[in-house]
Amino acid sequence: MAFTDFKSIAQLQEEYNIKYGEENFIDYVELIPSDSFIEEFDFNLDNIDVFTSEASRCENVIYPIIREVYKSFVDRYTLWSHKSIRIDDKLTGTPDYLISTKSELGKTVLGLPVLVVVEAKQNNFMESWGQCVAELLAVQKINQNDESLVYGIVTLFMVL
């Protein structure tokens, strides 16, 4: 079984006895994108078919945004792209993006705790949360602290 096999939050709640809750906790920080970011982002949208696949959206839309925000926090955190993680046969797979604290061993070693999981999806927002919560559960186990907060984001990029 892999992260992608989890199709709903309820499935994980039942299997791992997870309590569901919602809370408004977001603090907004004003970050102004660089001119070069805006130029590259506009180029991607104008010249690349970002709707062709999930991978195309990840590479040409989601990652550039995450990377631009990450630049403001590079001294404390590490951004991971498609880093495989494995806890057991059920909690295994590759989140699209992870953000962790910096490891004392350098950029090739996952720092703990892992703080954020980002899952970029094509068109099934609710099903995507099942996968994201499975990844969050795995990250919590990697952190070796069931009480530590970890955050997940599901992106959905579609044409209206």
Secondary structure, 3 states (H helix, E strand, C coil): CCHHHCCCHHHHHHHHCCCCCCCCCCCCCCCCCCHHHHHHHHHHHHHCCCCCCHHHHHHHHHHHHHHHHHHHHCCCEEEEECCCEECCCCCEECCCEEEEECCCCCCCCCCCCEEEEEEEECCCHHHHHHHHHHHHHHHHHHHCCCCCCCEEEEEECCCC
